[in-house]
Amino acid sequence: EDLELATREADGLLATFNALLRIARIETDAKTEGFDLVNLSAVLDDVVELYEPLAEEKNQSIIITENKQSYVFGDQHLLFQAIANLLDNAVKYTPVDGEIRAFLKLDNQNVTIGISDSGPGIPENLRDKVLQRFYRLDSSRNQVGNGLGLSMVAAVCKLHSTQLCLTDAHPGLTISFTLPLSPMALGAKTETDNRTPVTP
């Protein structure tokens, strides 16, 4: 039992270290060599497909309320990870039998992608704090995690010259960010582009 406990603690420390390393690389490199034309609607579909089995374990439903075909200029792997972190949190904090909504909305020359849960939400006066490294709400202390998920999403958003927006979902929380549509999208394919599958 002691060995199993030590192994779990070591795994947790390793996960925390790797998360910190990824955030540091994003923040310190601040490079856009990995940027390319990204089919954001396809990325959202892939993330939802990945997390549906986890949601089903809690009898939760993940509903894509809107997903407009949208192309942006960015880092596909980092955008995938950012959306995955948001959906991971939604599954984690939404109660059993709850509903999670994912959306991708077009507005003029921009696209907003977001995840809404039906959990306890976050008080408005604490929404800036949850983006800080290691900060965790008292109500989430019993949840598995290291308090770095939203920090990583915030770092990815900063690299893409945008920021996270946290709003009430009545009930729950909606977290979203907005990116400009790529001018290159006019010449982009409307299919899935034979893209290479992305893994988190």
Backbone bond lengths (Angstrom), bond angles and torsions (degrees), N, CA, C in turn:
res aa  C-N    CA-C-N  psi(-1)  N-CA   C-N-CA  omega(-1)  CA-C   N-CA-C  phi
1 E - - - 1.455 - - 1.529 110.87 -
2 D 1.329 116.22 -40.87 1.467 120.21 178.55 1.520 110.68 -63.38
3 L 1.324 115.90 -39.49 1.463 120.43 179.97 1.527 110.40 -66.12
4 E 1.322 117.49 -41.92 1.465 120.96 178.44 1.520 110.93 -63.96
5 L 1.341 116.80 -41.06 1.456 120.84 178.12 1.522 110.83 -63.13
6 A 1.333 116.37 -44.51 1.461 120.54 179.63 1.526 111.15 -63.42
7 T 1.344 116.16 -37.18 1.462 120.41 179.03 1.523 110.84 -65.67
8 R 1.351 116.63 -43.33 1.467 120.12 178.64 1.524 111.07 -63.53
9 E 1.333 116.79 -40.56 1.459 120.16 178.82 1.523 110.84 -65.33
10 A 1.338 116.53 -39.72 1.463 120.49 178.45 1.526 110.80 -65.16
11 D 1.335 116.00 -40.68 1.473 119.63 177.56 1.519 110.61 -62.83
12 G 1.324 116.41 -40.12 1.464 119.87 178.68 1.515 112.20 -65.27
13 L 1.327 116.60 -41.85 1.466 120.26 177.58 1.527 111.09 -63.99
14 L 1.330 116.22 -39.90 1.458 120.30 179.75 1.526 110.28 -65.26
15 A 1.328 116.91 -42.31 1.463 120.36 178.44 1.525 110.93 -62.74
16 T 1.328 116.24 -40.67 1.467 119.95 178.33 1.516 111.16 -64.61
17 F 1.326 116.34 -44.07 1.461 120.53 179.07 1.521 111.24 -60.84
18 N 1.334 116.20 -45.49 1.465 119.96 -179.77 1.521 111.55 -63.32
19 A 1.343 116.14 -38.62 1.461 119.51 178.21 1.527 110.82 -64.77
20 L 1.325 116.55 -43.99 1.468 120.17 177.59 1.525 111.31 -62.07
21 L 1.320 115.80 -39.45 1.457 120.30 179.53 1.521 111.15 -63.61
22 R 1.336 116.99 -42.98 1.460 120.28 179.29 1.531 110.86 -64.15
23 I 1.334 116.57 -42.73 1.471 119.79 178.39 1.514 110.49 -62.43
24 A 1.337 116.72 -44.24 1.464 120.59 -179.40 1.523 111.50 -61.66
25 R 1.333 116.19 -40.76 1.469 119.38 179.44 1.523 110.80 -64.00
26 I 1.332 116.17 -41.58 1.467 119.54 179.73 1.522 110.32 -63.72
27 E 1.351 115.60 -45.31 1.472 119.89 -174.51 1.516 112.97 -73.81
28 T 1.340 117.42 -37.90 1.459 119.43 -175.14 1.524 112.31 -83.81
29 D 1.333 116.76 -36.90 1.460 118.58 -179.86 1.524 110.66 -72.52
30 A 1.326 115.42 -47.35 1.476 120.79 179.13 1.523 110.87 45.43
31 K 1.318 115.95 42.14 1.458 120.69 -178.65 1.519 110.18 -108.98
32 T 1.302 114.73 156.12 1.455 119.26 -177.87 1.526 111.88 -118.41
33 E 1.360 116.55 25.01 1.462 118.13 178.62 1.518 111.97 -62.07
34 G 1.340 116.28 -28.93 1.458 119.73 -178.86 1.513 113.72 -84.28
35 F 1.331 116.92 4.28 1.454 119.96 -178.79 1.521 111.57 -76.70
36 D 1.306 114.20 140.28 1.463 120.68 178.38 1.517 107.34 -158.80
37 L 1.308 117.10 178.97 1.450 121.14 177.15 1.533 108.67 -71.42
38 V 1.330 116.94 124.33 1.462 122.39 -174.98 1.524 109.78 -120.27
39 N 1.322 115.91 128.73 1.453 121.85 173.72 1.526 107.02 -82.17
40 L 1.335 116.14 92.45 1.455 120.75 -173.02 1.525 112.36 -66.49
41 S 1.319 117.17 -33.10 1.460 119.65 178.60 1.524 111.05 -65.40
42 A 1.328 117.27 -36.80 1.464 120.67 177.27 1.523 110.78 -69.28
43 V 1.323 116.93 -36.57 1.466 120.47 177.63 1.525 110.15 -62.53
44 L 1.334 116.73 -43.97 1.460 120.09 178.78 1.526 110.53 -60.66
45 D 1.313 117.49 -43.94 1.470 120.89 178.29 1.527 110.99 -59.02
46 D 1.338 116.32 -42.41 1.466 120.50 -178.48 1.535 111.10 -64.84
47 V 1.335 116.97 -41.62 1.461 120.48 -179.53 1.529 110.15 -65.35
48 V 1.321 116.91 -45.48 1.468 120.48 179.56 1.532 110.30 -60.56
49 E 1.312 116.82 -43.37 1.470 120.53 178.87 1.526 111.06 -60.40
50 L 1.338 116.54 -38.11 1.454 121.02 -179.38 1.528 111.86 -65.88
51 Y 1.339 116.65 -38.06 1.462 120.00 -173.35 1.531 114.33 -94.53
52 E 1.303 117.96 -7.59 1.464 119.75 -179.96 1.533 112.88 -57.76
53 P 1.347 120.21 -41.98 1.475 118.67 178.59 1.528 112.58 -61.91
54 L 1.334 118.48 -37.04 1.461 120.89 178.23 1.521 110.74 -66.38
55 A 1.332 115.86 -40.67 1.460 119.98 178.76 1.524 110.77 -65.11
56 E 1.324 117.06 -38.14 1.459 120.79 -179.04 1.523 111.77 -63.66
57 E 1.342 117.14 -29.01 1.464 120.35 178.06 1.522 111.32 -63.53
58 K 1.340 117.56 -26.39 1.466 122.24 177.53 1.528 110.93 -105.30
59 N 1.312 116.02 13.18 1.467 121.65 -179.18 1.532 110.99 56.95
60 Q 1.329 115.64 34.73 1.458 120.86 177.54 1.526 109.41 -93.20
61 S 1.316 115.87 155.05 1.460 120.57 175.15 1.519 109.02 -114.91
62 I 1.332 116.11 132.53 1.463 121.95 174.12 1.526 106.94 -104.85
63 I 1.308 115.71 116.62 1.457 121.22 -176.36 1.525 109.37 -115.02
64 I 1.326 115.95 126.24 1.466 120.21 173.05 1.519 106.75 -88.83
65 T 1.322 116.43 103.65 1.462 120.71 -175.06 1.521 112.34 -78.24
66 E 1.322 116.42 -25.27 1.459 120.57 178.37 1.518 108.21 -160.80
67 N 1.317 116.79 134.62 1.463 120.48 179.49 1.524 108.76 -150.02
68 K 1.307 115.96 86.45 1.452 121.44 179.88 1.522 110.10 -81.41
69 Q 1.322 116.06 139.29 1.469 120.83 177.40 1.521 108.70 -58.66
70 S 1.323 116.42 117.21 1.464 120.55 -173.08 1.520 110.51 -141.43
71 Y 1.301 115.49 135.09 1.459 121.75 176.73 1.528 109.27 -117.42
72 V 1.337 114.72 133.70 1.456 120.82 177.64 1.523 108.02 -129.29
73 F 1.303 115.95 166.53 1.461 121.90 176.30 1.515 107.34 -102.49
74 G 1.335 116.63 111.87 1.457 119.25 -176.95 1.509 111.79 -170.83
75 D 1.330 114.94 -169.58 1.463 122.25 178.98 1.523 108.15 -96.62
76 Q 1.328 117.08 109.58 1.457 121.87 -173.97 1.517 112.42 -60.14
77 H 1.333 117.47 -42.71 1.454 120.93 -177.61 1.530 111.25 -65.52
78 L 1.339 116.99 -42.03 1.459 120.08 -179.87 1.523 111.29 -70.20
79 L 1.312 117.74 -38.16 1.459 120.75 177.67 1.531 110.21 -65.52
80 F 1.329 116.41 -39.98 1.462 120.41 175.49 1.527 109.64 -59.01
81 Q 1.331 117.22 -47.01 1.460 120.99 -178.18 1.520 111.55 -64.30
82 A 1.334 116.75 -38.91 1.465 120.32 -179.90 1.531 110.75 -63.90
83 I 1.329 116.94 -47.44 1.463 120.83 -179.92 1.531 109.81 -65.79
84 A 1.330 116.63 -38.17 1.464 120.51 178.48 1.525 110.85 -62.96
85 N 1.331 118.00 -40.41 1.458 120.88 178.37 1.526 110.98 -62.78
86 L 1.334 116.59 -41.07 1.461 120.07 179.15 1.524 111.12 -64.61
87 L 1.329 116.46 -42.93 1.458 119.55 -179.44 1.525 111.04 -70.96
88 D 1.318 116.81 -34.05 1.458 121.18 176.93 1.529 109.91 -60.93
89 N 1.329 116.66 -44.38 1.464 120.58 177.57 1.528 111.06 -63.32
90 A 1.331 115.55 -40.79 1.466 119.48 -178.86 1.528 110.90 -61.65
91 V 1.332 116.62 -44.57 1.460 120.59 178.30 1.526 110.12 -63.97
92 K 1.320 116.01 -38.58 1.460 121.37 -175.96 1.532 111.32 -66.49
93 Y 1.329 117.37 -41.48 1.462 120.62 -171.94 1.525 114.23 -101.53
94 T 1.316 117.70 -8.27 1.461 119.61 174.03 1.521 108.88 -78.61
95 P 1.324 118.33 134.46 1.462 120.06 -178.18 1.527 112.18 -70.39
96 V 1.312 114.71 167.72 1.465 121.01 175.48 1.527 109.01 -56.53
97 D 1.322 115.42 139.41 1.472 123.43 -178.12 1.531 112.67 70.89
98 G 1.330 117.08 10.30 1.460 120.31 -178.83 1.521 112.63 -81.58
99 E 1.318 114.41 175.85 1.464 121.37 -177.89 1.519 110.50 -122.19
100 I 1.315 114.75 139.45 1.474 122.34 177.00 1.520 107.56 -122.49
101 R 1.323 115.90 134.45 1.460 120.11 -179.18 1.524 109.85 -118.68
102 A 1.322 115.36 134.95 1.462 122.42 175.56 1.521 107.92 -117.71
103 F 1.305 116.27 142.32 1.464 118.30 -178.88 1.526 110.98 -148.95
104 L 1.314 113.77 155.70 1.461 122.13 176.63 1.532 105.93 -141.93
105 K 1.330 116.09 106.71 1.460 121.59 -171.85 1.528 110.96 -113.70
106 L 1.322 115.07 139.39 1.458 121.36 175.93 1.520 109.99 -94.25
107 D 1.322 116.21 139.43 1.455 121.60 177.29 1.523 108.18 -145.73
108 N 1.325 116.35 102.53 1.469 121.69 -176.34 1.525 110.04 57.93
109 Q 1.326 116.88 -112.91 1.463 120.70 -176.60 1.520 112.29 -102.53
110 N 1.334 117.21 13.66 1.458 120.96 -176.27 1.514 110.93 -124.22
111 V 1.324 115.35 163.40 1.456 121.54 174.62 1.527 107.22 -132.96
112 T 1.318 115.83 133.95 1.462 121.82 178.56 1.517 109.00 -111.99
113 I 1.321 115.99 128.38 1.453 121.44 178.50 1.517 108.10 -117.00
114 G 1.336 116.11 136.06 1.450 118.47 -176.56 1.513 113.35 -154.98
115 I 1.337 114.03 164.11 1.456 122.83 178.29 1.529 107.38 -129.67
116 S 1.329 116.01 129.15 1.465 121.42 176.04 1.519 109.28 -115.28
117 D 1.332 116.50 133.49 1.454 120.07 175.69 1.523 109.66 -112.26
118 S 1.313 116.47 175.99 1.462 121.10 177.22 1.522 109.81 -120.27
119 G 1.333 114.70 35.32 1.459 121.05 -179.78 1.510 112.99 -88.68
120 P 1.338 117.68 -156.06 1.463 121.76 -175.41 1.528 114.01 -75.83
121 G 1.341 117.66 -14.45 1.459 120.05 -178.76 1.522 112.26 76.78
122 I 1.329 115.92 -176.96 1.460 122.37 178.68 1.524 108.20 -132.27
123 P 1.329 118.11 127.42 1.468 120.07 177.78 1.525 111.21 -55.25
124 E 1.318 116.30 144.11 1.465 120.43 -175.35 1.517 112.52 -58.08
125 N 1.338 117.53 -35.79 1.466 120.60 -177.23 1.524 113.09 -74.03
126 L 1.339 117.65 -6.40 1.467 121.04 -179.76 1.525 112.63 -111.63
127 R 1.312 117.61 0.25 1.463 119.83 -172.70 1.523 113.08 -69.01
128 D 1.313 118.16 -30.85 1.461 119.39 174.97 1.527 111.02 -71.96
129 K 1.320 116.08 -34.85 1.458 120.19 -176.48 1.523 112.32 -68.14
130 V 1.337 117.63 -34.43 1.468 119.06 -176.71 1.524 111.55 -68.62
131 L 1.342 117.36 -11.98 1.464 120.22 176.50 1.528 111.66 -86.49
132 Q 1.331 116.16 -7.32 1.454 120.47 179.19 1.524 110.05 -82.31
133 R 1.300 116.26 150.52 1.465 120.35 -179.05 1.525 110.93 -63.39
134 F 1.305 115.49 136.15 1.459 126.09 174.58 1.525 114.26 70.61
135 Y 1.337 118.09 -2.46 1.463 117.82 -179.91 1.533 109.11 -74.97
136 R 1.326 115.79 132.00 1.459 120.95 177.88 1.523 108.75 -136.74
137 L 1.317 115.89 137.56 1.456 120.69 176.11 1.526 109.53 -66.39
138 D 1.337 115.71 149.17 1.465 119.25 178.16 1.519 111.38 -57.22
139 S 1.333 116.44 -35.13 1.459 120.57 -177.76 1.527 113.04 -70.22
140 S 1.333 117.23 -12.90 1.471 120.20 -177.54 1.521 112.56 -108.68
141 R 1.342 116.69 9.65 1.458 119.45 -177.11 1.521 112.45 -62.51
142 N 1.320 116.64 -29.32 1.467 119.39 -178.03 1.516 112.86 -86.11
143 Q 1.333 117.15 1.70 1.462 121.61 177.87 1.519 110.13 -91.65
144 V 1.332 115.80 145.26 1.461 120.17 176.58 1.523 108.80 -68.69
145 G 1.321 116.76 133.42 1.460 120.20 178.88 1.511 110.62 159.40
146 N 1.329 114.96 171.01 1.462 119.68 -178.53 1.523 113.19 -124.15
147 G 1.325 117.37 6.44 1.453 119.77 178.28 1.515 113.89 74.07
148 L 1.342 116.95 23.79 1.467 120.30 -177.34 1.528 112.92 -116.31
149 G 1.327 117.37 -7.74 1.466 119.91 -175.08 1.517 113.12 -59.45
150 L 1.334 117.10 -51.65 1.466 119.99 -178.54 1.523 111.20 -72.46
151 S 1.338 117.57 -28.05 1.462 120.03 175.49 1.519 110.90 -61.56
152 M 1.334 115.51 -40.36 1.454 119.70 178.51 1.531 111.02 -66.87
153 V 1.339 116.13 -41.82 1.456 119.72 178.43 1.527 110.09 -61.95
154 A 1.328 116.31 -41.99 1.469 120.44 178.94 1.522 111.00 -61.89
155 A 1.343 116.91 -38.04 1.470 120.80 179.08 1.525 110.75 -67.07
156 V 1.330 116.81 -40.33 1.469 120.55 178.04 1.528 109.60 -64.67
157 C 1.324 116.40 -41.83 1.464 120.18 178.76 1.531 110.46 -62.23
158 K 1.316 116.86 -42.95 1.468 120.48 179.57 1.525 110.89 -60.87
159 L 1.325 116.52 -41.35 1.458 120.55 178.00 1.520 110.79 -61.31
160 H 1.332 117.17 -32.65 1.461 122.02 -179.61 1.533 111.94 -94.78
161 S 1.336 116.32 16.36 1.477 122.74 175.91 1.520 112.73 57.88
162 T 1.328 115.43 42.29 1.461 120.72 175.69 1.519 107.81 -142.72
163 Q 1.324 117.54 -179.24 1.451 120.62 178.67 1.520 110.58 -145.80
164 L 1.330 114.48 160.11 1.453 120.73 -179.62 1.519 111.21 -74.93
165 C 1.316 115.58 145.62 1.459 122.03 176.10 1.528 107.90 -123.23
166 L 1.326 117.62 121.80 1.457 123.08 -179.43 1.528 108.93 -110.27
167 T 1.324 116.87 123.36 1.457 121.69 -178.38 1.523 110.37 -137.53
168 D 1.334 116.11 162.33 1.454 121.39 177.94 1.527 110.50 -69.48
169 A 1.328 115.32 140.94 1.470 120.64 176.67 1.524 111.80 -106.70
170 H 1.325 117.14 -11.32 1.481 122.36 174.39 1.530 114.11 50.95
171 P 1.327 120.80 71.51 1.458 126.15 0.86 1.521 110.73 -92.24
172 G 1.324 114.38 170.84 1.454 118.95 176.16 1.507 113.55 97.88
173 L 1.325 114.35 -161.24 1.462 121.96 -174.09 1.519 109.95 -135.47
174 T 1.328 115.48 141.43 1.457 121.75 172.08 1.521 108.11 -113.33
175 I 1.329 116.63 127.41 1.462 121.85 175.78 1.521 107.48 -120.22
176 S 1.328 115.66 128.07 1.461 119.71 -175.84 1.514 110.62 -145.35
177 F 1.328 115.35 164.72 1.463 121.02 170.52 1.519 108.20 -148.25
178 T 1.310 115.07 156.16 1.457 121.61 -173.24 1.524 110.72 -118.62
179 L 1.322 115.98 136.17 1.459 122.56 178.90 1.520 109.27 -126.60
180 P 1.327 117.22 149.67 1.470 118.89 175.15 1.519 110.98 -74.58
181 L 1.316 116.31 140.67 1.458 120.27 173.74 1.513 109.16 -65.73
182 S 1.317 116.64 141.83 1.459 120.55 -178.84 1.528 110.82 -77.58
183 P 1.343 117.59 132.14 1.467 119.61 173.88 1.523 111.76 -58.98
184 M 1.345 115.57 -26.28 1.455 120.33 179.53 1.520 111.05 -68.79
185 A 1.331 117.57 -14.99 1.460 120.84 -176.35 1.516 112.14 -63.46
186 L 1.303 117.06 -22.61 1.464 119.96 179.65 1.510 111.36 -61.79
187 G 1.326 115.26 -29.46 1.460 118.57 179.85 1.507 112.68 -105.03
188 A 1.360 115.96 10.24 1.460 119.45 -176.70 1.517 111.39 -79.86
189 K 1.329 115.81 156.76 1.450 121.10 176.98 1.525 109.12 -73.54
190 T 1.286 116.59 150.88 1.458 120.12 178.79 1.518 112.00 -96.16
191 E 1.322 116.34 -3.53 1.456 119.09 175.98 1.515 108.85 -89.83
192 T 1.302 117.44 -165.73 1.460 120.94 -177.09 1.512 111.98 -85.49
193 D 1.317 118.42 9.70 1.469 123.87 168.18 1.509 114.60 65.49
194 N 1.334 117.64 13.76 1.464 119.01 -176.68 1.535 110.62 52.80
195 R 1.339 114.80 35.94 1.459 119.51 -173.89 1.520 110.89 -68.33
196 T 1.326 116.26 155.34 1.446 121.14 175.29 1.506 108.94 -77.93
197 P 1.328 119.24 129.06 1.469 121.01 -179.90 1.516 110.96 -54.34
198 V 1.315 116.49 138.85 1.456 122.24 -179.50 1.508 108.68 -103.77
199 T 1.329 116.81 134.90 1.449 121.23 175.43 1.500 108.90 -116.56
200 P 1.336 118.65 147.69 1.460 121.01 -178.01 1.522 111.85 -69.91
